[in-house]
Amino acid sequence: MLKQRLITALVLAPMTLAGVFLLPLPGFELFVAAAMLLGAWEWSQLAGFERLASRLTFSGGLGVLLGLCIVIKPWVPVQLLMLLSVLFWLLALSWVVSYPGVSVWHARSSRLAIGYLVLISSWFALVELKRLDQGGVLILLLLLLVWASDIGAYISGKAWGHNKLAPNVSPGKTREGLWGGLLCCVLVGAVYGLARELPLLQLVYLVVLSLCTGLASVLGDLFESMLKRHQGIKDSGCMLPGHGGVLDRIDSLTAAAPVFVLGIWLIA
C-alpha cells in the first residue's frame, strides 16, 4: 500500500504543479473542472446513488454547470459565493460535531445539492487564485498548507496520538495529530511570509490565515469521512491506487480553498 501511495503521489504531484504553473487561465479552468467532474462521479455515491444512470446524471449536471460558470464567470459575484461557502462549512462543522444525530444532510437531495456547492465553489476559488498576481505561487502555498496539515497530523498522531478528535466520524484522527498539523501550517505560512519579506502586520495575518486554512482542511476531511461512514464505504473511489478516490485527495482542499481566497483578498 505504501509503495502504491508513493508511486501515485510521484505521478500526481508533477501533474498538479504543471497544471498550476504551465497552463494559461483557460486551460487551468478546464484542468480544475476535470478534477471536479471526477469528484462529482464519486460524490454521487456519497449522496446515496448507486445506479449508473443516476451517477452519470449527477456528474453530467455538474459538467453543464461548470461549463456555464466558465461562460458567465465575469458576472458571478465570487466574493459572495466564497462567503456563502465559508458559512456552509461552519454549518458542516456542527453536523460533524453532532454526528450521528439526524440532520438535514441525511436526505439524498441535500447531499446532492451540497456536492454541487462544494465542488463549484472550490472551482471558483482555485480559478480566482490563478487570476491574481503571483496566482500560481498562491495556489502552491494553499496546496502546501493542505499537505502540511495532513502530513503533520499523520506524523504527530502516530507519535503522540491518544485522544480521539472525532471518534464517531473518523476514529483514526487524534487531537494531538490536529495540533501537529496546525503547527506545520503555521510554520509554512511563517516561512513563506519571511521569504517574501512581508511587513510584520501582514506576516502575522498570513500566519493566522494559514492556521484557519489548516483548520478548514481538517474539516473538509472530516466532512467527507462523515459521508463515507453514513454510506458504509471506506474510500470515495478507487481511481488513485493507494489513495482511494479523487475526493479522498481533494476533500481537504474543497474546504480550505474558499477560506484561503477570502483571507488573501483581505490581505490584499
C-alpha positions in Angstrom: 0.0 0.0 0.0 2.8 2.4 0.9 4.5 1.7 -2.4 1.3 2.4 -4.3 0.8 5.6 -2.4 4.3 6.8 -3.2 4.1 5.9 -6.9 0.7 7.6 -7.3 2.0 10.7 -5.4 5.0 10.9 -7.7 2.7 11.0 -10.7 0.1 13.3 -9.3 2.4 16.0 -7.8 4.2 16.9 -11.0 1.0 16.8 -13.0 -0.7 19.1 -10.5 2.2 21.6 -10.4 2.4 21.6 -14.2 -1.3 22.4 -14.3 -0.8 25.2 -11.8 2.2 26.9 -13.3 2.3 26.0 -17.0 -1.3 26.2 -18.1 -2.8 29.6 -19.0 -6.0 30.6 -17.2 -8.4 29.0 -19.8 -6.5 25.7 -19.7 -6.3 25.8 -15.9 -10.1 26.3 -15.7 -10.6 23.1 -17.7 -7.9 21.3 -15.7 -9.6 22.0 -12.4 -13.1 21.3 -13.9 -11.9 17.8 -14.9 -10.8 17.1 -11.4 -14.2 18.4 -10.1 -16.0 16.1 -12.6 -14.2 13.1 -11.3 -15.0 14.2 -7.8 -18.7 14.6 -8.8 -18.8 11.0 -10.0 -17.6 9.8 -6.6 -19.8 12.3 -4.7 -22.9 10.8 -6.3 -22.1 7.6 -4.4 -21.7 9.5 -1.2 -25.1 11.0 -1.9 -26.6 7.6 -1.9 -27.0 6.9 -5.7 -25.8 3.6 -6.9 -27.4 3.2 -10.3 -25.1 4.1 -13.2 -27.7 6.4 -14.8 -28.2 8.4 -11.6 -24.5 8.8 -11.1 -23.9 9.9 -14.7 -26.8 12.3 -14.5 -25.3 14.0 -11.4 -21.8 14.1 -12.9 -23.2 15.4 -16.2 -25.2 18.1 -14.3 -22.1 19.4 -12.7 -20.3 19.4 -16.1 -23.1 21.6 -17.5 -22.9 23.9 -14.5 -19.1 24.2 -14.8 -19.4 25.0 -18.5 -21.9 27.7 -17.7 -19.7 29.0 -15.0 -16.8 29.4 -17.5 -19.1 31.4 -19.7 -20.7 33.7 -17.1 -17.6 33.9 -14.8 -17.1 37.6 -15.3 -20.6 38.3 -13.9 -20.5 35.9 -11.0 -20.2 37.6 -7.5 -17.3 35.4 -6.5 -16.7 37.1 -3.1 -20.3 36.5 -2.1 -20.0 32.8 -3.3 -16.9 32.4 -1.2 -18.6 33.9 1.8 -21.6 31.6 1.4 -19.2 28.6 1.0 -17.4 29.5 4.3 -20.8 29.9 6.1 -21.7 26.4 4.7 -18.5 24.9 6.2 -19.4 26.4 9.6 -22.7 24.7 9.3 -20.9 21.5 8.2 -18.8 21.7 11.4 -22.0 21.5 13.5 -23.0 18.4 11.5 -19.7 16.7 12.1 -19.8 17.5 15.8 -23.3 16.2 16.3 -22.9 13.1 14.1 -24.7 10.6 14.1 -27.5 12.8 15.0 -30.3 13.2 12.4 -29.8 16.3 10.3 -31.0 17.9 7.0 -27.9 16.5 5.2 -29.2 12.9 5.6 -31.6 13.4 2.6 -30.2 12.4 -0.7 -31.3 15.6 -2.3 -29.5 17.6 0.3 -26.3 15.7 -0.2 -26.5 16.2 -4.0 -27.0 20.0 -3.5 -24.1 20.1 -1.1 -21.9 18.3 -3.6 -22.7 21.0 -6.3 -22.0 23.8 -3.8 -18.7 22.3 -2.6 -17.3 21.4 -6.0 -18.4 24.5 -7.8 -17.2 26.9 -5.0 -13.9 25.0 -5.0 -13.5 25.5 -8.7 -14.2 29.3 -8.4 -11.8 29.6 -5.5 -8.9 28.0 -7.4 -9.7 29.9 -10.6 -9.8 33.2 -8.7 -6.4 32.5 -7.1 -5.0 31.8 -10.6 -6.2 35.2 -11.8 -4.4 37.0 -9.0 -0.9 38.4 -9.3 1.5 35.5 -8.4 -1.5 33.3 -8.7 0.5 30.1 -9.2 2.6 30.8 -6.1 -0.5 31.4 -4.1 -2.1 28.1 -5.2 1.2 26.3 -4.4 1.0 27.9 -0.9 -2.6 26.7 -0.5 -1.5 23.2 -1.5 1.5 23.3 0.9 -0.8 24.3 3.7 -3.2 21.4 3.0 -0.4 18.9 2.6 1.3 20.2 5.8 -1.9 19.8 7.8 -2.3 16.2 6.5 1.3 15.2 6.9 1.8 16.9 10.2 -1.3 15.3 11.6 -0.2 11.9 10.4 3.2 12.1 12.0 2.0 13.7 15.3 -0.9 11.3 15.5 1.4 8.3 15.1 4.0 9.6 17.6 1.8 11.0 20.3 -1.9 10.5 19.4 -4.0 9.2 22.3 -7.1 11.4 22.5 -9.6 10.9 19.7 -10.6 14.0 17.7 -14.0 12.9 16.3 -14.4 9.1 17.1 -17.9 8.9 15.6 -16.7 10.3 12.3 -13.0 9.3 11.9 -11.7 7.1 14.7 -8.1 7.3 13.4 -7.8 11.1 13.9 -6.5 12.4 17.2 -6.3 15.8 18.9 -2.5 15.5 19.1 -2.5 15.0 15.3 -4.6 18.1 14.8 -2.2 20.2 16.8 0.8 18.8 14.9 -0.9 19.5 11.6 -1.8 23.1 12.6 1.8 23.7 13.8 3.1 22.7 10.4 0.6 25.1 8.7 1.9 27.9 10.9 5.5 27.1 10.0 4.6 27.0 6.3 2.9 30.4 6.5 5.7 31.9 8.5 8.4 30.7 6.2 6.5 32.0 3.1 5.9 35.4 4.7 9.6 35.7 5.8 10.7 34.7 2.3 8.5 37.3 0.8 9.8 39.9 3.4 6.2 40.8 4.3 5.7 43.7 6.8 5.2 42.4 10.4 1.4 43.0 10.4 0.9 41.2 7.1 3.2 38.4 8.3 1.1 37.9 11.5 -2.1 38.0 9.4 -0.7 35.4 7.0 0.2 33.1 9.9 -3.4 33.4 11.2 -4.7 32.7 7.8 -2.5 29.6 7.5 -3.9 28.4 10.8 -7.5 29.0 9.6 -6.8 27.3 6.3 -5.4 24.3 8.2 -8.5 24.1 10.3 -10.7 24.2 7.3 -8.7 21.5 5.6 -9.3 19.2 8.6 -13.0 20.0 8.5 -13.2 19.1 4.8 -11.5 15.8 5.5 -13.9 15.1 8.4 -17.0 16.0 6.5 -16.2 13.6 3.7 -15.4 10.9 6.3 -18.8 11.5 7.8 -20.5 11.0 4.4 -18.5 7.8 3.8 -19.3 6.5 7.2 -23.0 7.2 6.6 -22.9 5.3 3.4 -20.8 2.5 4.9 -17.9 2.8 2.5 -14.1 3.1 3.2 -13.0 5.2 0.2 -14.8 7.5 -2.1 -13.5 5.6 -5.1 -10.6 3.6 -6.5 -9.2 5.9 -9.2 -5.9 6.6 -7.3 -4.1 3.4 -6.3 -3.1 3.6 -2.6 -5.1 6.8 -2.1 -8.7 5.7 -2.8 -10.7 8.2 -4.9 -10.2 11.7 -6.2 -12.4 13.1 -3.4 -10.1 11.4 -0.8 -7.3 13.6 -2.2 -9.2 16.9 -2.6 -11.7 16.8 0.3 -9.4 19.0 2.4 -8.9 21.4 -0.4 -12.6 21.9 -1.1 -13.0 23.4 2.4 -9.6 25.2 2.6 -9.7 26.9 -0.8 -12.7 29.3 -0.1 -11.2 30.2 3.3 -7.8 30.9 1.8 -9.2 33.0 -1.0 -11.2 35.2 1.4 -8.1 35.7 3.5 -5.9 36.6 0.6 -8.4 39.2 -0.5 -8.3 40.7 3.0 -4.5 40.8 2.9 -4.6 42.5 -0.5 
